[in-house]
Amino acid sequence: MKSFIRISLLLLLPFFAKAQTQQKTLDSLKQALRLATIDSSRYIIADKLSLMYSESNSDSSLHYSEIALSVAEKNNMTLDAGLKLTDKAYQQYKLYRYGESLKNFLLAAKIAEDPANETKVFSQGKYPDLRKNRLDVLGKVHNSWGHLMGRTGDTAQQLTHYTKAKELFKETGNEVWGTLIKSNIGVLYTNLGKLDSALQFEQDALATVLLFKEVNGLQLVSYIYYHIGNIYLKKGDKAQAIENWHKAILLNNEFNQRTLITIYGSFSSFYQDEKNKDSSLYYAKKQLAMMRLTESPNIEAAYTNLYKSFELNGNKDSANFYKGLALEATEKTLKERLKSLGDFQKEAFKEQERLQQLEQEKIEAKNKLRNYTLFGVLAVFLIVGLLLYRNNRQKQKANKVLQEQKDKVESTLYELKATQSQLIQSEKMASLGELTAGIAHEIQNPLNFVNNFSEVSNELIDEMKTEFKKGDTEEGFAIADDIKQNLEKILHHGKRADAIVKGMLQHSSSGSGKKEPTNINALADEYLRLAYHGLRAKDKSFNATMKTDFDETIGKINIVPQDIGRVVLNLINNAFYVVDEKKKQQPAGYEPTVSVSTKKINGKVEIKVADNGNGIPQKILDKIFQPFFTTKPTGQGTGLGLSLSYDIVKAHGGEIKVETKEGEGSAFIIQLPSA
């Protein structure tokens, strides 16, 4: 603890230096208030004085709050008036004037809740945002109102007000008051016996308040350390309790005397329980001296500690003397509190009556509105009844027309769906047609091999017969081996032709829709070659460079091959189309190029079809996946290709996107799940 005291003194020397100037500041402010003639200056000075006396002298604080309130009301500065009503109610609560306190809290809350009062201030203070300034005032109302509800025994309402204040200060960013409300909630939880929660709130408040660079922060540090000590005492940790109380006294100053009084009282009571008669009496005397200095209304607490301390010391005369004073003061305080509680109940009852009256007025207004509405509805029903009677036949005719129109619409819808299905099938058949020429070219190669090897094999059979007739069996068997190799080659190329035909059939069919493991690299390469040869078959002048870059680590992925094949084929055909169109424009040094690449990235397989055509204009980029949108001339495209491709990729849990730059080309990217 000694090391803490030394470090704290070094850190807080600026606070103590500032605290020593407070009396001079008070004298200067009082002089300035006497000389001030401008109302805004009078308000600001009186407000400052009321705050400086807030925790040391309730009567003085109340006096200057009333001066500031009067000036604010005179100038219609309603929000400033609400703030001073709050300060006034806070001091009245501490003076046990509960009824007056509640009345002023209600008025202050009503003012601060109204956004219309945001501009009615002498100065916006630290908030350039008028709304935050108003919410800050409302937070202070709820904070102090929570104290009053706790004093009158309503801890549920106390916590409600503290919570509202905490939310408001968080919104406005007021760290000092936000920290204070955390500590207040900690005190409430201490009183409710929730010691762990209480300690957490107090420690959070302490961690924040140690960063403050002002005297208010110093006062708050003392306040928090005192309550942390109380929590440890209730937990049974007396050493920690004493250590934190000593910290609270060390970090206190002359303008936070109320906390100091409370700490002295707690020390005296603690040492009474510990049977430490000297320390108990020492702190009881300090408590009484400080209470007399501040004219504290709760002086019976000091008298009680004194009589118990003298009794512990064996001084019966002094014990009896202060016991009498304690009884007299307690009786007086009880009478005042009972009267104050009565006043509080009256004000609470008035507020309840006011709320009930408002509710009654709302009910009456609703009833009137309901009656007026009922009369209006009846009048409307009468008019509508007449209109219905007059227009009944017309409605029947209209219903008949509507039914006919409905039938036409349903028929048209059916025709549209049928047409849509036909268009989709036409698109599929169009892509099949584009494949046919390429497939024919691809299938011609294995067929040529089959024919050639068949002819050679036929000639070899004749030669083999001749050799056997000659009796040269060794040469005959060698020729037989050659025939066998030729037959194997015939079988290989036959299977290749069969695979090409099956691929064509798969493309033309609707498919089962079942996913199966597919080599995406092989699929992309096959459709690139088929698309190229198909276009070459239609237009012998067509030519383009084809590039591929396949990631061999991809392996097989689960897709519907004929569906994804359609997508890849459509993108490749579009790419060949745009590079051919650009070539027809005869740009210098232009070489049509289409590239197809695959790669595995972030758990997905990416298929990219890129071209170096003219790119896609920005104005139509958002439309390319819409059904029937096409940039091709009439008769050369339905505009369903990209729309169907988009739907197929989405059905596979993937996505398709486009990257383009006008004049330089485009790249369509398909991303599919790798698993």
C-alpha positions in Angstrom: 0.0 0.0 0.0 2.9 2.4 0.7 4.1 2.0 -2.9 0.6 2.8 -4.1 0.5 6.0 -2.0 3.8 7.2 -3.3 2.9 6.5 -6.9 -0.6 8.0 -6.5 0.9 11.2 -5.0 3.2 11.7 -7.9 0.4 11.0 -10.5 -2.2 13.2 -8.7 -0.1 16.2 -7.7 -1.7 18.3 -10.5 -5.2 17.4 -9.1 -4.3 18.5 -5.6 -2.7 21.7 -6.9 -6.0 22.4 -8.8 -8.1 21.6 -5.8 -6.2 24.1 -3.6 -7.3 26.9 -6.1 -11.0 26.0 -5.7 -11.7 28.4 -2.9 -10.1 31.3 -4.9 -12.3 30.2 -7.8 -15.4 30.3 -5.6 -14.6 33.8 -4.4 -14.0 35.0 -7.9 -17.2 33.4 -9.2 -19.3 35.0 -6.5 -17.8 38.4 -7.2 -18.4 37.9 -11.0 -22.0 37.0 -10.3 -22.6 40.2 -8.3 -21.1 42.2 -11.1 -22.7 40.4 -14.1 -25.4 42.2 -16.0 -25.9 39.9 -19.0 -28.3 37.0 -18.3 -26.3 34.4 -20.2 -23.3 35.2 -18.1 -25.3 35.2 -14.9 -26.7 31.7 -15.8 -23.3 30.3 -16.6 -21.7 31.6 -13.4 -24.6 30.5 -11.1 -24.6 27.1 -12.8 -20.8 26.7 -12.1 -21.2 27.7 -8.4 -24.1 25.3 -7.9 -22.0 22.4 -9.3 -18.9 23.4 -7.2 -21.0 23.3 -4.0 -22.9 20.1 -5.1 -21.0 17.6 -2.9 -20.0 19.9 -0.1 -22.9 22.2 0.8 -26.5 21.3 -0.3 -28.0 24.7 0.8 -25.4 26.7 -1.2 -25.8 24.5 -4.2 -29.5 24.8 -4.0 -29.3 28.6 -3.7 -27.2 29.0 -6.9 -29.3 26.4 -8.8 -32.4 28.5 -8.1 -30.6 31.7 -9.3 -29.6 29.9 -12.6 -33.1 28.4 -12.9 -34.7 31.8 -12.6 -32.5 33.3 -15.3 -33.2 30.4 -17.6 -37.0 30.6 -17.2 -36.9 34.4 -17.7 -35.2 34.0 -21.0 -37.2 30.9 -22.1 -34.1 28.7 -22.1 -36.2 25.7 -21.4 -33.5 22.9 -21.6 -31.2 24.9 -19.3 -34.1 25.2 -16.9 -34.6 21.5 -17.1 -30.9 20.9 -16.2 -31.2 23.2 -13.1 -34.4 21.6 -12.1 -32.5 18.3 -12.0 -29.7 19.9 -9.9 -32.3 21.4 -7.6 -34.1 18.0 -7.2 -30.8 16.3 -6.4 -30.0 18.6 -3.5 -33.6 18.4 -2.3 -33.3 14.6 -2.3 -30.1 14.9 -0.1 -32.0 17.3 2.3 -34.8 14.7 2.6 -37.3 16.8 0.8 -38.5 13.9 -1.3 -41.8 15.3 -2.4 -40.3 18.5 -3.9 -37.5 16.4 -5.4 -39.9 14.1 -7.2 -41.9 17.0 -8.5 -38.8 18.7 -10.0 -37.6 15.4 -11.5 -40.9 14.9 -13.3 -40.8 18.5 -14.7 -37.1 18.1 -15.8 -37.8 14.7 -17.5 -40.7 16.2 -19.4 -38.5 19.1 -20.6 -35.5 16.9 -21.6 -37.7 14.3 -23.4 -39.1 17.0 -25.8 -36.9 17.5 -28.9 -38.5 21.0 -29.4 -36.4 22.2 -26.4 -33.0 21.3 -28.0 -32.3 24.8 -29.2 -33.5 26.5 -26.0 -30.1 26.8 -24.3 -27.7 29.6 -23.5 -24.8 27.5 -24.7 -24.5 24.0 -26.3 -21.7 23.1 -23.9 -19.3 20.4 -25.1 -21.8 18.9 -27.6 -22.1 20.6 -31.1 -24.9 18.1 -31.6 -28.1 19.6 -30.1 -29.7 16.2 -29.7 -26.7 14.8 -27.7 -26.9 17.9 -25.5 -30.5 17.2 -24.7 -29.9 13.5 -24.1 -27.1 14.3 -21.8 -29.5 16.4 -19.7 -32.0 13.5 -19.7 -29.3 11.1 -18.6 -28.5 13.3 -15.6 -32.2 13.4 -14.7 -32.5 9.6 -14.7 -29.2 9.2 -12.7 -30.3 11.5 -9.9 -33.9 10.3 -10.0 -32.5 6.8 -9.4 -30.9 8.0 -6.2 -34.3 9.3 -5.0 -36.1 6.0 -5.8 -33.4 4.1 -3.9 -33.8 6.3 -0.9 -37.6 5.7 -0.9 -37.1 1.9 -1.1 -38.0 1.2 -4.8 -34.8 -0.5 -5.9 -36.5 -1.8 -9.1 -37.2 1.7 -10.3 -33.8 2.8 -9.1 -32.1 0.2 -11.4 -34.5 1.2 -14.3 -33.4 4.9 -14.0 -29.7 4.0 -13.7 -29.9 1.7 -16.8 -31.6 4.5 -18.8 -29.0 6.9 -17.8 -26.2 4.5 -18.7 -27.6 4.0 -22.2 -28.0 7.8 -22.7 -24.4 8.6 -21.6 -23.1 5.8 -23.8 -24.9 7.4 -26.8 -23.7 11.0 -26.0 -20.1 9.8 -25.2 -20.1 11.4 -21.7 -17.3 9.4 -20.1 -17.4 11.1 -16.6 -21.1 10.6 -16.1 -21.0 7.2 -17.8 -18.4 6.1 -15.3 -20.4 7.6 -12.4 -23.5 5.6 -13.4 -21.4 2.4 -13.5 -20.3 3.1 -9.9 -23.9 3.9 -8.8 -25.1 0.6 -10.3 -22.3 -1.1 -8.3 -23.6 0.5 -5.1 -27.1 -0.7 -5.8 -25.9 -4.3 -6.4 -23.9 -4.1 -3.2 -27.1 -3.1 -1.3 -28.9 -6.0 -3.0 -26.2 -8.5 -1.9 -24.9 -9.1 -5.5 -21.3 -8.6 -4.5 -19.5 -10.1 -7.6 -21.6 -8.0 -10.0 -21.1 -4.9 -7.8 -17.3 -5.4 -7.7 -17.2 -5.8 -11.5 -19.1 -2.5 -12.1 -16.9 -0.6 -9.6 -13.7 -1.9 -11.1 -14.8 -1.1 -14.6 -15.6 2.4 -13.4 -12.2 2.7 -11.7 -10.3 1.6 -14.8 -11.9 4.4 -16.8 -11.8 7.2 -14.2 -8.1 6.9 -13.6 -7.6 8.3 -17.1 -9.5 11.5 -16.3 -7.5 14.7 -16.1 -9.8 16.9 -14.0 -10.8 17.5 -10.4 -14.2 15.8 -10.9 -12.3 12.7 -11.9 -10.3 12.8 -8.6 -13.5 13.1 -6.6 -14.9 10.1 -8.5 -11.8 8.0 -7.7 -12.3 8.6 -4.0 -16.0 7.7 -4.3 -15.3 4.5 -6.2 -12.5 3.3 -3.9 -14.8 3.8 -0.9 -17.5 1.6 -2.4 -14.9 -1.1 -3.4 -13.9 -1.2 0.2 -17.5 -1.7 1.2 -17.8 -4.7 -1.1 -14.7 -6.3 0.2 -15.9 -5.8 3.8 -19.2 -7.6 3.0 -17.2 -10.3 1.4 -15.3 -10.7 4.7 -11.9 -9.3 3.4 -11.2 -6.7 6.0 -7.6 -6.0 4.8 -8.8 -5.1 1.3 -11.7 -3.0 2.8 -9.3 -0.9 4.9 -6.8 -0.5 2.1 -9.4 0.8 -0.3 -10.9 3.2 2.3 -7.4 4.6 2.9 -7.0 5.1 -0.9 -10.4 6.9 -0.9 -9.2 9.3 1.9 -5.9 9.9 0.2 -7.5 10.8 -3.1 -10.2 13.0 -1.6 -10.1 16.8 -1.5 -12.0 19.5 0.4 -14.7 19.7 -2.2 -15.9 16.1 -1.8 -16.6 16.3 1.9 -19.7 14.1 1.8 -17.7 11.1 0.7 -15.2 11.9 3.3 -17.9 12.0 6.0 -19.2 8.6 4.9 -15.6 7.1 5.0 -14.9 8.4 8.5 -18.3 6.9 9.7 -17.4 3.6 8.1 -14.0 3.5 9.7 -15.5 4.3 13.1 -18.1 1.6 12.8 -15.5 -0.9 11.6 -13.2 -0.2 14.6 -16.1 -0.5 17.0 -16.7 -4.0 15.7 -12.9 -4.7 16.0 -13.0 -3.3 19.7 -10.3 -0.8 18.7 -11.5 2.0 21.0 -8.9 4.7 20.0 -9.3 4.4 16.2 -13.1 4.2 16.6 -13.2 7.4 18.6 -10.7 9.2 16.4 -12.8 8.6 13.2 -16.1 9.4 15.0 -14.7 12.8 16.0 -13.5 13.5 12.5 -16.9 12.5 11.1 -18.7 15.0 13.5 -16.3 17.8 12.8 -16.7 17.4 9.0 -20.5 17.2 9.4 -20.7 20.4 11.4 -18.4 22.1 8.9 -20.7 21.1 6.0 -24.0 21.4 8.0 -24.9 17.9 7.0 -28.5 16.9 7.8 -27.6 13.4 8.8 -25.7 14.3 12.0 -27.3 11.6 14.1 -24.9 9.1 12.4 -21.9 10.9 13.9 -23.6 11.2 17.4 -24.3 7.5 17.2 -20.7 6.6 16.4 -19.4 8.9 19.2 -21.6 7.5 21.9 -20.7 3.9 20.9 -17.0 4.8 20.8 -17.1 6.6 24.2 -19.0 3.5 25.5 -16.2 1.3 24.2 -13.6 3.5 25.9 -15.5 3.3 29.2 -16.4 7.0 29.3 -20.1 6.7 30.4 -20.8 10.4 30.8 -19.7 11.3 27.2 -21.4 8.1 25.9 -24.7 9.1 27.6 -24.4 12.7 26.4 -23.9 11.7 22.8 -26.5 9.0 23.0 -29.0 11.6 24.0 -28.0 13.8 21.1 -28.2 10.8 18.8 -31.7 9.9 20.0 -32.9 13.5 19.7 -31.4 13.9 16.2 -32.7 10.5 15.1 -36.2 11.4 16.3 -36.0 14.7 14.4 -34.7 13.1 11.3 -37.3 10.4 11.4 -40.1 13.0 11.7 -38.6 14.9 8.7 -38.2 11.7 6.7 -41.7 10.5 7.5 -43.0 13.9 6.4 -40.8 13.8 3.4 -42.0 10.3 2.5 -45.6 11.5 2.9 -44.9 14.4 0.5 -43.2 12.0 -1.9 -46.3 9.7 -1.8 -48.5 12.7 -2.4 -46.5 13.8 -5.4 -46.3 10.2 -6.7 -50.1 9.9 -6.2 -50.6 13.2 -8.1 -48.4 11.9 -10.9 -50.4 8.7 -11.0 -53.6 10.6 -11.1 -52.2 12.8 -13.9 -51.2 9.7 -15.9 -54.6 8.1 -15.2 -56.3 11.4 -16.3 -54.2 11.4 -19.5 -55.2 7.7 -20.1 -58.8 8.6 -19.5 -58.6 11.5 -21.9 -57.0 9.1 -24.5 -59.8 6.6 -23.9 -62.5 9.3 -24.3 -60.8 10.7 -27.4 -60.7 7.1 -28.8 -64.4 6.7 -28.0 -65.3 9.9 -29.7 -63.2 9.0 -32.8 -64.8 5.5 -32.8 -68.3 7.0 -32.6 -67.5 9.5 -35.4 -66.0 6.7 -37.4 -69.1 4.5 -36.8 -71.4 7.3 -38.0 -69.3 7.8 -41.0 -69.2 4.1 -41.8 -73.0 3.9 -41.5 -73.3 6.8 -43.8 -70.9 5.2 -46.3 -72.8 1.9 -46.0 -76.1 3.6 -46.9 -74.5 5.3 -49.9 -72.8 2.1 -50.9 -76.0 0.1 -50.5 -77.8 2.5 -52.9 -74.9 2.3 -55.4 -74.8 -1.5 -55.1 -78.5 -1.7 -55.8 -78.2 0.6 -58.8 -75.1 -1.1 -60.2 -75.9 -4.7 -59.5 -76.6 -5.6 -63.1 -73.6 -3.6 -64.3 -71.4 -5.6 -62.0 -72.8 -8.9 -63.2 -71.9 -7.9 -66.8 -68.5 -6.8 -65.6 -68.0 -10.1 -63.8 -68.8 -11.9 -67.0 -66.3 -9.8 -69.0 -63.7 -10.3 -66.3 -64.2 -14.1 -66.5 -63.8 -14.0 -70.2 -60.6 -12.0 -69.8 -59.4 -14.4 -67.1 -59.9 -17.3 -69.4 -58.0 -15.5 -72.2 -55.2 -14.6 -69.8 -54.9 -18.2 -68.6 -54.9 -19.4 -72.2 -52.3 -16.9 -73.1 -50.2 -17.9 -70.1 -50.4 -21.5 -71.1 -49.3 -20.6 -74.6 -46.5 -18.5 -73.3 -45.2 -21.4 -71.1 -45.4 -23.7 -74.1 -43.5 -21.1 -76.2 -40.9 -20.7 -73.5 -40.3 -24.5 -73.4 -40.1 -24.5 -77.2 -37.6 -21.6 -77.1 -35.5 -23.3 -74.5 -35.5 -26.5 -76.5 -34.7 -24.5 -79.7 -31.7 -23.0 -77.9 -30.5 -26.4 -76.9 -31.0 -27.7 -80.5 -29.2 -24.6 -81.8 -26.2 -25.3 -79.7 -26.4 -29.0 -80.9 -26.4 -27.7 -84.4 -23.3 -25.7 -83.7 -21.7 -28.9 -82.3 -22.6 -31.1 -85.3 -20.0 -29.8 -87.7 -17.3 -30.0 -85.1 -18.4 -33.5 -84.1 -18.4 -34.6 -87.8 -14.8 -33.3 -88.1 -13.8 -35.0 -84.9 -15.5 -38.3 -85.8 -14.0 -38.3 -89.3 -10.4 -38.9 -88.0 -11.2 -42.2 -86.1 -13.4 -43.4 -89.0 -10.5 -42.8 -91.4 -8.2 -44.9 -89.2 -10.9 -47.7 -89.0 -11.2 -47.7 -92.8 -7.4 -47.6 -93.5 -6.5 -50.3 -90.9 -9.4 -52.5 -92.3 -8.0 -52.3 -95.8 -4.4 -53.0 -94.7 -5.7 -55.9 -92.6 -7.5 -57.4 -95.6 -4.3 -57.3 -97.6 -2.4 -58.8 -94.8 -4.8 -61.7 -94.6 -4.2 -62.5 -98.3 -0.4 -62.4 -97.7 -0.8 -64.7 -94.6 -2.7 -67.2 -96.7 0.0 -67.2 -99.3 2.7 -67.8 -96.7 0.9 -70.7 -95.1 0.5 -72.3 -98.5 4.2 -72.0 -99.0 4.7 -73.7 -95.7 6.4 -70.6 -94.1 4.4 -70.7 -90.9 6.8 -68.4 -89.1 6.1 -65.5 -91.6 2.4 -66.4 -91.5 2.3 -66.0 -87.7 4.2 -62.7 -87.9 1.6 -61.4 -90.4 -1.2 -62.6 -88.0 0.4 -60.6 -85.2 0.3 -57.5 -87.5 -3.3 -58.2 -88.2 -4.1 -58.4 -84.5 -2.4 -55.0 -83.8 -4.4 -53.5 -86.6 -7.6 -54.9 -85.1 -6.7 -53.4 -81.7 -6.2 -50.0 -83.4 -9.5 -50.4 -85.2 -11.2 -51.1 -81.8 -9.5 -48.1 -80.2 -10.6 -45.6 -82.9 -14.1 -47.2 -82.9 -14.4 -46.6 -79.2 -13.2 -43.0 -79.7 -15.9 -42.5 -82.3 -18.4 -44.1 -80.0 -17.4 -41.7 -77.2 -17.9 -38.7 -79.5 -21.4 -39.9 -80.5 -22.3 -40.5 -76.9 -21.1 -37.0 -75.9 -23.3 -35.6 -78.7 -26.3 -37.5 -77.5 -25.7 -36.4 -73.9 -25.6 -32.8 -75.0 -28.8 -33.1 -77.0 -30.7 -34.9 -74.2 -32.3 -33.3 -71.2 -30.3 -35.7 -69.0 -31.1 -37.3 -65.7 -29.9 -34.3 -63.8 -27.7 -36.5 -61.6 -24.3 -35.3 -60.7 -21.4 -37.5 -61.4 -17.6 -37.2 -61.0 -16.3 -35.4 -64.1 -12.9 -34.4 -65.3 -13.6 -30.7 -65.9 -10.3 -30.2 -67.8 -11.2 -32.9 -70.3 -14.7 -31.5 -70.6 -13.5 -27.9 -71.3 -10.8 -29.1 -73.8 -13.3 -31.2 -75.7 -15.9 -28.5 -76.0 -13.2 -26.0 -77.1 -12.2 -28.2 -80.0 -15.8 -29.1 -81.0 -16.8 -25.4 -81.0 -13.8 -24.4 -83.1 -14.4 -27.1 -85.7 -18.1 -26.4 -85.8 -17.5 -22.8 -86.6 -14.8 -23.8 -89.2 -17.3 -26.1 -90.8 -19.8 -23.2 -91.2 -17.3 -20.6 -92.2 -14.0 -21.8 -93.9 -12.5 -18.3 -93.5 -12.9 -18.4 -89.7 -9.7 -18.8 -87.8 -8.6 -18.1 -84.2 -5.8 -18.9 -81.8 -6.9 -21.2 -79.0 -5.0 -21.3 -75.7 -5.5 -23.5 -72.7 -4.2 -23.5 -69.1 -5.6 -26.4 -67.1 -4.8 -27.0 -63.4 -4.1 -30.7 -63.2 -4.5 -30.8 -59.4 -8.3 -30.3 -59.7 -9.1 -33.9 -60.4 -12.8 -34.8 -60.8 -15.8 -32.7 -59.4 -19.4 -33.6 -59.0 -21.5 -31.9 -61.7 -24.1 -32.7 -64.3 -21.7 -33.0 -67.3 -24.1 -32.3 -70.1 -25.5 -29.1 -68.3 -22.0 -27.7 -67.5 -21.0 -28.7 -71.0 -23.8 -26.6 -72.4 -22.6 -23.6 -70.3 -18.9 -24.0 -71.4 -19.9 -24.5 -75.0 -22.1 -21.4 -75.0 -19.4 -19.2 -73.5 -16.8 -20.5 -76.0 -19.1 -20.0 -79.0 -19.8 -16.4 -77.8 -16.0 -15.8 -77.4 -15.4 -17.1 -81.0 -18.2 -14.9 -82.3 -16.9 -11.7 -80.7 -13.3 -12.2 -81.9 -14.5 -13.0 -85.4 -16.6 -9.8 -85.4 -13.6 -7.8 -84.3 -11.5 -9.4 -87.0 -14.0 -8.3 -89.6 -13.4 -4.7 -88.5 -9.8 -5.3 -89.7 -7.8 -3.7 -86.9 -4.1 -3.5 -87.5 -2.0 -6.4 -86.0 -5.1 -8.0 -84.5 -4.9 -11.8 -83.8 -8.2 -13.4 -82.6 -7.5 -15.3 -79.5 -9.8 -17.4 -77.1 -8.3 -18.9 -74.0 -9.8 -21.5 -71.6 -8.3 -22.0 -68.2 -9.1 -23.8 -64.9 -7.7 -23.5 -61.4 -8.6 -24.5 -57.9 -8.8 -21.5 -55.5 -10.3 -21.2 -52.0 -12.1 -24.5 -52.1 -13.7 -23.7 -55.5 -13.0 -24.7 -59.1 -12.8 -21.7 -61.5 -13.4 -22.1 -65.2 -12.4 -19.0 -67.2 -13.3 -18.3 -70.9 -11.5 -15.2 -72.1 -11.4 -13.4 -75.4 -9.6 -10.3 -76.9 -12.7 -9.0 -78.6 -14.3 -5.6 -78.3 -15.5 -6.1 -74.7 -19.0 -5.4 -73.3 -20.3 -1.8 -73.1 -20.9 -0.7 -69.5 -24.5 0.3 -70.3 -25.6 -3.2 -71.2 -23.4 -5.1 -68.7 -26.3 -5.5 -66.2 -28.6 -6.9 -68.9 -26.5 -9.8 -70.3 -27.9 -12.5 -68.1 -31.6 -11.4 -68.8 -33.6 -13.8 -71.0 -33.9 -12.9 -74.7 -31.3 -10.1 -74.4 -28.8 -10.4 -77.2 -26.4 -8.2 -79.2 -26.4 -10.5 -82.2 -28.3 -9.6 -85.3 -31.9 -10.9 -85.8 -31.9 -14.6 -86.6 -28.4 -15.3 -85.1 -29.3 -15.7 -81.5 -32.3 -16.0 -79.1 -30.6 -14.4 -76.1 -31.4 -17.4 -74.0 -27.8 -18.8 -73.9 -26.4 -16.7 -71.0 -29.7 -16.8 -69.1 -29.8 -20.6 -69.2 -26.1 -20.7 -68.3 -26.7 -18.5 -65.3 -29.5 -20.8 -64.1 -27.4 -24.0 -64.6 -24.5 -22.6 -62.6 -26.7 -21.4 -59.8 -28.4 -24.8 -59.6 -24.9 -26.3 -59.1 -24.3 -24.0 -56.1 -21.9 -21.8 -58.0 -21.8 -18.4 -59.6 -20.9 -16.9 -62.9 -19.5 -13.4 -63.4 -17.9 -11.3 -66.1 -14.9 -9.1 -66.2 -14.7 -6.8 -69.2 -12.9 -3.7 -70.6 -14.2 -2.0 -73.7 -11.9 -2.4 -76.7 -9.7 -5.0 -75.0 -11.9 -8.1 -74.4 -14.0 -10.0 -71.8 -13.6 -12.9 -69.5 -16.5 -15.1 -68.2 -15.7 -16.8 -64.9 -17.6 -19.9 -63.6 -17.0 -20.8 -60.0 -18.2 -24.3 -58.8 -17.9 -26.1 -55.5 -14.9 -28.4 -55.6 -16.6 -31.1 -53.5 
